[in-house]
């Protein structure tokens, strides 16, 4: 998130080029430096730089949260450590410590003025006028759960890093003679004529007898094996299930309304326009003209200022403190004196005062009642789940616990890991949340699961029966075996036809003549294509990427390649090669050159920091880190 907010803020090349992969720690010898460091409480030490374990913990937690957003909430910290996430966090923090140590050694510091200037250049914190907006800055940080101190520290470290690496990476050059062959390679174009064979058009021989089909069945037994099925009994309870147990009185509604009265109040608002200028004199000229009877737009034009900005109806909290006091001290139709904020000098005009309003109880009664019912249902839910757990802990069966709580049980006769019954239909009564089946297939046969959270409710599931995966009888799946035989046979026939066409093309026959009489055969000329494609579309079908690769392996026209397509097979003859004569004149040349330069700069930055890591030594106190986590 910090990188996103800062995007576009840096002007130094090192900002873009600083890509030190965690794999570079292999060069530093991360396995060698992970050792105890005596009685030190630092997690990582590089020269005089000591990193507290809290920094490692914060980075690890940040990456864990990101992993959970990708893989789901079931990703535990322990599992993440097994996947190497902690080692990655240590590597990242150690890398930053090396940067700090190197900066200290070279005397690189960032002044508060430089830090502020860089902050004001960040696009995320600039308003519609392109100016730094302190209020917007605070709001964006709040929305992303960032403190101002943490953000500024991170920004300062980035600036130090940029300054540190400007020198080492400034020598990164990608000479044109080195770039040109790569650009020519990427942009060379070729053409081909293809004969597409549609597998579905191939005439089938008679279906084999059951003995022949049995052999195919045996060879592909996994395709005809039923998955593991489980019979389940579940007690599922959500707040909505307890609605009958919740009663909300009129007195409770009135009391809740008074307690939450602020939710139903609209604070006083002002409809405001403003003129924003850089200096006080211009602002005073606008204010004087507007107070003299000119419209705010005319006053701004006379003073050489920009057109007024319509802020619309705003509350006090939408304005900077200095401006809020002034605006909310004005009456309708009045104009303010010049007001200074971090954004510049403002002149405000209030066109309308909207007094605070409060919605009456009758207008929001149903809303309050519904909210109270939901809250009470949640409270009741906790009581009910505690009752269920106590009953089960006391030896009651799931049926007895459900009866005591007045709740129904859900019975699922057989369901697989995908939520399907043996007939392939979705199991009825199955909760949508994945956690239910995850728990059901991790619980032993005959056992109840622990109480698990699911959405806004809870569940306990008992595994009544486990049916292990087993092949479905041949007689039951005979039709599917026939379908498989048909598919394989048609593909084999299409491949044979494509091979025959390829031989004819190699013998010099015309593609149309080679395709004549073949069921489902279509001839098409490709457009020009390069090697960096996922396939080549033609009116008759698409050549797959593997076949395109084969055509680029050929040295000259006349080469023939065969490949499988989405609908069958194709034989293609290379008809033209179009090499790049002047790669430096292609639009992509500059982009490739920049990419190559960035790669070289990455290598230089890595070597530079590796040298400092070797010089200072990188000590990782794993015992301290493990204690913190």
Secondary structure, DSSP 8 states (H G I E B T S, - for coil): -HHHHHTT---SHHHHH----GGGHHHHTHHHHBS--TT--EEEEETTEEEEHHHHHHHHHHHHHHHHHHH-TT--HHHHHHTTHHHHHHHHHHHHHHHHHHHHHHT----HHHHHHHHHT-GGGB-TTS-B-HHHHHHHHHHTT--HHHHHHHHHHHHHHHHHHHHHHTT----HHHHHHHHHHHH-EEEEEEEEEEGGGS-------HHHHHHHHHHTGGGGEE--EEEEEEEEE-GGGGGGG----HHHHHHHHHHTGGGGEE--EEEEEEEEESSHHHHHHHHHHHHTT--HHHHHHHTT----EEEEEE-GGGS-HHHHHHHTT--TT-B---EEETTEEEEEEEEEEE--EE--HHHHHHHHHHHHHHHHHHHHHHHHHHHHHHHHHTT--HHHHHHHHT---EEEEEE-TTSB-TTSSB-TT--SSHHHHHHHTTS-TT-B---EEETTEEEEEEEEEEE--EE--HHHHHHHHHHHHHHHHHHHHHHHHHHHHHHHHHTT--HHHHHTT-TTEEEEE---B-SS-SEEEETTEEEEHHHHHHHHH-SSTT-EEEEE-SSEEEEEEEEEEE--S-GGGSTHHHHHHHHHHHHHHHHHHHHHHHHHHHHH-EEE-HHHHHHH-
